[in-house]
Structure formats: C-alpha cells, structure tokens
Amino acid sequence: MFTRRFGLVLFLCLTSRALGQITVPGADGSDGAFNPASNVTVNLALAPTGTWDGSNPNPGLGIGVYDPDKWAVVFRYSSVNIASGRTVSFSNHPSGAPVVWLVDGPVTINGAVSVSRPPGATSLGFAIPGPGGFRGAGTNPTGGLGPGGGEASGAYATGASSYGNSRVVPLIGGSGGGFGYGGAPGGAILVASGGIISINGSIAANGENLNPGNVTGGSGGGIRIIGNRLEGTGSLTATNNSNNYGRVRIEVNELAFADAGPQGQPHSTGLPSASAQLWPEDVVADPPSTRVVSFGSNNVPADPLASFEFPYADVNTATSGAQTLTVECKNVPTGLDPVGVQAWVVKARIVPRSGTVQNITASYVSGTYAQSTWEAQVTLPTGFSAIQVRASMPPQ
C-alpha cells in the first residue's frame, strides 16, 4: 500500500506470519513419554544403530537410535516432563554423539537436564566431555580434541579457534583444553517440539577446568531449542568456570522466556520453519563435509570412534615415516582466489596421546566442488594419535 503526501510517494510494505503449530520431522512418539520418577543417567550406548526417522526397533523402551550419518543419538518422545528436583544426565555413546529430542507433544523442564562435562570423569587420563563434545587432555601432556581443541583452553563460540555458527547447525559440542590440566567441554543437545516448551528449571552444556586456577578448561557446549512457544523463567547455559562460552540457539514462534543464560554468553534467536530444520541439509542444500578415507595403506572406517585403547583403534599401522593421509571433501571449493591462493584450505590436526600437536595443510589432488580428494604427508609418533580434519575458508 502507499500514501501520497507533500508530493512524495511513500511505499510501505507489510508482512505478517500467523503463529501456529510447527511440524517436527520424525517426532512419532515411538519412544513413549519421558517422565523420570527420580534422577536418571541415560545410557546413550544402549541406542541401536539405525536411521533417525526410520522404524523404531525398540518402541516404547525409550532408548533412542544412533544415526551415524547424522552423528546423533535421537529420541522420539510423545512428551517430556522433568519434575522439579530431578536431574537428567547422560553417559556417552561410543561415538561421542550429541543428544536429539524430537517430541510430538509438550516439553516441561522444571528440574535439570545436563549434557555438561561429567565432573571429574576421566578415561586413560583424558577428561571426558558431555555427549557431542570432545576430550580434554586431562593429565596427558598433549592438546585437547575438537575443532577448537587447545594447547591451552578449548574454544567454541569464543577464542582464537572458534568454530560453528549461531544456528548450531550441525549440532556439535565444545572442544577440550590441553596440557596438564586440560578440562573437557560441554556436550550438545537439540530439543524440538510441536507443542509448548516450558523451562522453569535448566538445560546446561557446561565445560569445566580441572584446575580452576589456570586457563586450560574445556569450552561450553551447544544448546538448540525449536518449538512453537518457549516459556518459563529457567536457564540455558553453555559456558565454563572461566567464561569460555559455547552456543545457545532458540527458534520459536512465541518467545516468553526470561533468561537465556549468563551475561555475555552468545545466543541467538529466530523463527522456525513450518517443518523444523534439524540437519545441515535442511538448511543448506549441499553442506560441505570432510572425511578421512585412508592413512597409508589402511582404509579408515566410515564411522571412526577415535578410541585410544587396544584393540579398538580405528587404524593400526606398523609403518614408520611419512604416510599419505587421504581426505574426501564434498561441496568444498577447489579453486584459487583472485590472487592465486587456495580459496578454501583443508587442514589435519594430529593430537598424540603424549607429545606435540601437529597442524598440517593438505593439498588438493583431484575432483570437483561436488567431491574432491586432498592429501597430506603425515608422520605419526609412536603410540596413539587422533587425527581431525577440517575444511574452511580462511579469514578475508
């Protein structure tokens, strides 16, 4: 519409959006109602491997399903009710995957839900993260794991090695701190409901310093809320005791929630789609991805678990010296920028169980944007090492 006044034509564009129920894909209620009668630690290792929206192999048992393609343990509840004074926490799946709740009905959290780093929990010297996070070095003289893994503190939303995005897509937790007292980070959780989400208690994805007097803590993790309405006076926190923040995302049609966490914590808000966007491909048609396919003559499993124990290593190699690390990238630019520099870079970070962290840049070998091959020459120290690969566009 427009009005004409004093010889000027003023154009006014109006838009409106009717508030209504959103659809949560996969929320068929097949895991039943989640209404714990006391404090409970959900064992994510019980989840069978399957597809997040496929037929539930164990209907009504509430043990969810692990989808390795989405890297998530997915629960499809009919409703959720966490009463005041009750705490829900989690023990990790062997893959370390984050937690996804797809809920057909209302979600009421008057108690506490925690994907935080379990206080004091260690394995093989490493500090154990919440589900979806990455190990801290613990007492091992090495770096922390994860995209923002540090030789000092781990990063996520803040810090020199920050990563991810404000939408928390993909769902991913924090990174671990390194060397000496390297703490583990918070994990990650997505709560998506077609009904009202009421939080008068808390959802926490907090990391921890093993020694609060230093700066080698794990970062906060990730929390993502999707629903028609979010209400309550509770809290959403993703930090650690050094204010090393993770990410919080709220996507609702109606926001009547008083607190999104401590002052300074990065959080973002937005409107949900009519059908909730859960996974990267829901948001971007062809999201970028990387995968290590081989190291030397050894093929790497499609779902590596990064275990530091015999006989559970993903790859065992007796070959010494430099070997070829082969990386498959999808939807990653392969060309040069206007000044002749590789537009995107692919880097491998090698974290030994004990020793110096290596950061190695891979070289483009062949292929197209849709699928390409990159290689790096890597010399591993004796013993266990974890290899992380990341594709990114350098800062401009």
N, C-alpha and C positions, 0 to 999 in steps of 0.2 A: 504494500500500500504506500501511498505517498501523499504529502500535503504541499501546497504551494503558498509561499509567504514571502513578501517583500522581494518578489522577483526571483527567489531562489527555489530550486526544486530539491526537496529533501526526501531521500529514499530511506524507508525503514523496513528492514527485513525481520520478520518474527518467525521463531520456530518453537515448537513445543513437543514434549515427549510424554506420552501417557505412561504413568507408573503402573507396572503390572508384574505378574509372576515371571521369573526367568526360568528357562529350562536348563537343567544340569545334565549333560550327556552322561549316560552310564549310571545315573542315580536310580537304580531299580529297587533299592531296599533289600537286596538279597542277603546282606549280612545281618539283617534284623535291626532291632533297636539297640542302641548303645546307652545303657543306663547302669553304670557300675555301682554296686552296693557298698564298696569300700575303695580305698586306694588300690590302684592296679598298675602294673607294669606290663604293657602289651608287648609280647614277644614277636617281633616282626619276622623272625626266622621261620615261624610256623606258616607263613604265607606261601602257598604253592606257586610255581611259575605258570603264568598264563597271560592273557590279554586283559587289559583294564576294563573293557566293555564287553567281554565275551561271557559265555555261560559260567556262572559261579560254580566251581567244582565242589564247594562245601557250603551250600546255602544254609543260613541260619547260625553258623558257628562263629561268625564274626572274626575270622582270621585273615580276611582280605585275600589279595592276589598280588604277586610280584610280577610286574611287567618290565622285562629287561630293556625293551625298545624305548619305553618312556622313562626308564630308571626311576621307578616309583613303586611303593607298596600302597595299593589302592583299596580302600574300604568303601563299600556301598551300603550305607545305613539307611533305615527308614526314618530314624530320628536320633538325636543325640541329647542326653541330659546328664550333665556333670553337676551333682549337687554340691552345695556349699560344704567346705571342709574335706572334700575328696580331691585327690590328685591322680591324674592320668599321666604316666610317663612311658617310655619305650626303651626296649633293648634292640640293638641294631640287627638288621638283616645282614647276611654275609657280604652283600654287595655294598652296604652302607647307604642304601637308597632312602630318599625322604618319604614323608607320610602324606597321603592324599585322602581326605574325607569327602566323598560325594554323597550328599544327604538329600533324600526325597522330601523330607518334612522339616520341622523346626529344629534349630540348634540352640540349646540353652547351656551356658557355661557359667555356673555360679561358683564352682570350685576352680581347680587349676589344671591346665594342660601344658605339659612341658616337653619340648624337643631340645631342651638345653643340654649342654655338655654334662654328663653324669659326674657329680663331684668326686674327685679322687680316683676315678676309674682309669686303669692303665692296662695295657697288654703289650708284652715284650718291650716294656719301657716307654712305649708310645702313650700319649694321652688320648683317650677315646672321645670322639665327638658325639654330638647328638645326631640322629638319623638325617642323612643328607649333607652332613659336614665332613671335614677331612682331618685326619690325625694331626695332633701336635707332636713335636719331637719328644716331649716328656723329658726323661732323663738321658735320652740319646744325644750324642754330640753331632747333631745334623739339623737340617731345616724342617720347618713344618710343611705339611702337604696341602694341596688345594691350589686353585688358580691364583690365590693371593697368599700362598704359603710363604712364611717369612723366615729369614735367618734371625730376625728379632721377632716382632709381633706379627701375627697374621692379619690380613686385611680382608675386607669385603666391600662395603659401601664407601668406606673412608680409608685413606692411606695411599701410599705410593703405588701399591699393586692392586688397586681397586678393580672390580670387575662386575659383570652382570648389568642389570638395568632396573629402572624404577618399577617396572611391572612385575618383576620377579618371575620372568619367563625366559628360560626354563626355570623350574623350581629347583633351587640349589641353596645349600647352606654355606657356612663360613669356612675360613681356612685357618690352619694351625700355626702357632708360634714355634720358634726354633731354639736350638742350642741351650741345653742345660735345664731350664725350667719351662720348656715350650708347652704352653697350655693348648687345650683343644677348643674348638669353636662350638657355637650353637648349630643345630641342625636346621631343618626346613619343614614347614607344614602348609598345606593348602586346605582350607575349609570352604567348600562350595555347597550352597543350599538353595533349594527352590522355595524355601519358606523364610521365616524371620530368624535372624541370628541375634541372640541376646547374650551379651557378655558382661556380667557383673563380677566375675572372677578374673582370671588371667589366662593368656596364652603367652608362653615365654620360649624364646630361642636364643638363650644367652650362652656366651662363651665364658671362659674362666682363665685366670692366671694361676698357675701352680704356686707361684711366689708373687703375691700382690705388690711386693716392693720393686719389681722390675718391669720391663716393657716387652716381655716375650709371651703375652697372652694370646689365646685364640680369639678370633673376632666373634661378634654377634652373628646370628644366622638369618634365616628368611621366614617371613610370615605373609601369607596371601589369603585374603578373605573375599569371597564372591557371594553375593546374595541380593535379594530384593530389598531387604532392610536390615541395617545393623543398629542395634540399640544397646543401651546399658552404660554403666559407669566403671567398667573394669579397665584392664590394661593389656596392651600388646607391646612386648619388649623384646628387642634383639640387640643386645649390647654385651659388654663385659665389665669387670670392675675397673677398667681403665678407659671407659667410654669409647671403646673400639667398636663402631656400630655395624650392624647388619642392615637388612632392608625390611620394611613393612609396606604392604600394598593393600588398599581397601577399594573394592569395586562393588558399589551398591547403588540402587536407585534412590533409596532414602537413607540418609545418614543422621542418626540421632545418638551418636556415641561420643562420650565426653572426653576420652583420653586415648591417644594412640601411642603412648609410651613416654619415656623420659625426654626432657627438653634437649634438642639438638639431634635426636635420632632421626635419620632420614626416613620419611614415609610419604607415600603419595596416594592420591585418591582419584577415582574415575568412575564412569558409568559402565556397567556390564553390558555385554551384548545380550540380545534376546536368548541366544543359546550360548551358555558360558564358554569362554575361550580358555581351555585348560592347558593346552600343549603348544609348543613353539609353532607348529604348522597351522594351528588355528589362528595365529596372529600374523605370521609371515608365511606366504605360500611355500617357499623353499628356504627354510632356515639353514644357515651354514652349520657344518659339523666336521669333526675330525675323528679319525680312528687309526690307531697303530695296528697295522696288519701283519708285520713281521719284524723280527730282530735277528739279523744274520740269517741263518738257515731255518730258524724256528718261527712257525706261524703263531700268532697271538690269538687267543680265544676271543670270540665276538663280545663276550661279557666278562672282561677281566675283573678279578676280585682284589688284586693288589695285596695278597697275603704275604707276610714276612716270615712264614714258618714252612719248614719241610713237612710233608711233601707237597704243599699247597701253592707253591709259586706258580704264577701263570706261565712262565718260561724258565726252563733250566738250561744253562749253557756252560760248557766247559771250555769254550774257545776264548783265548786271551787276545788282547789287542783290539784295535778298532773294528767294529762291525757296523753294517748298514741298518739303520732304523728306517723302515718304510712306513709312510703315513698316507692314508687315503683321506682326501678332503672333498666335501660336497658343497656346492654353492659358495665357493670361495674364489674371489677374483685371482687370476693367474698372471695378469699382465703387469706392465710397468706404468708408473705415474708419469705426468708430463715432463719430469726432469730425469727420467730413466731409472728410477728406483722402484724396486718391487712394491706394488701398491699395498698388498697385504703380506704379512710375514707369518710363518709357521715356526713356532719355537718348541723345543723339547726341554723340559726341566727334569734333571736327573737327581733324585734325592737318595743318597745311600743311607743305610741304617746307621752308619757311623762314618763321618768324613765330610768332605767339602761338596757343596751343591754345585752342579754344572748347569749352565744355561747355554743351549746350542741352537743356532738358527738353521733350519732345514732349507734345502734348495729345491726349487720347482724342477720337476723332471719331465712330466708329460701330462696330457689330458686337457680338459676344458673346464670352464666355470662349473659345469654340472658335476663333474667328477675328475679329480686330478690326483697325481702321485707326486709326493715330495720325499726327499731323502736327507738324512744326516748321518755323519760318521760319529759313532759313539764308542768310547772306551769305558767300560764299567770297572769299578774297583771290585776286589774280591768280596764276596758276600752278597747280601740282599740289597737291591736298589729298586726304587719306584720311579717309573717314567710317566710324566704328564706331558700332554701335547696340547697346544693352544694356537688357534689361528686368530689374527686380529689385524685391524687397520691401525698403523702407527698414528700417534697424535700428529695433527697437522700444524 
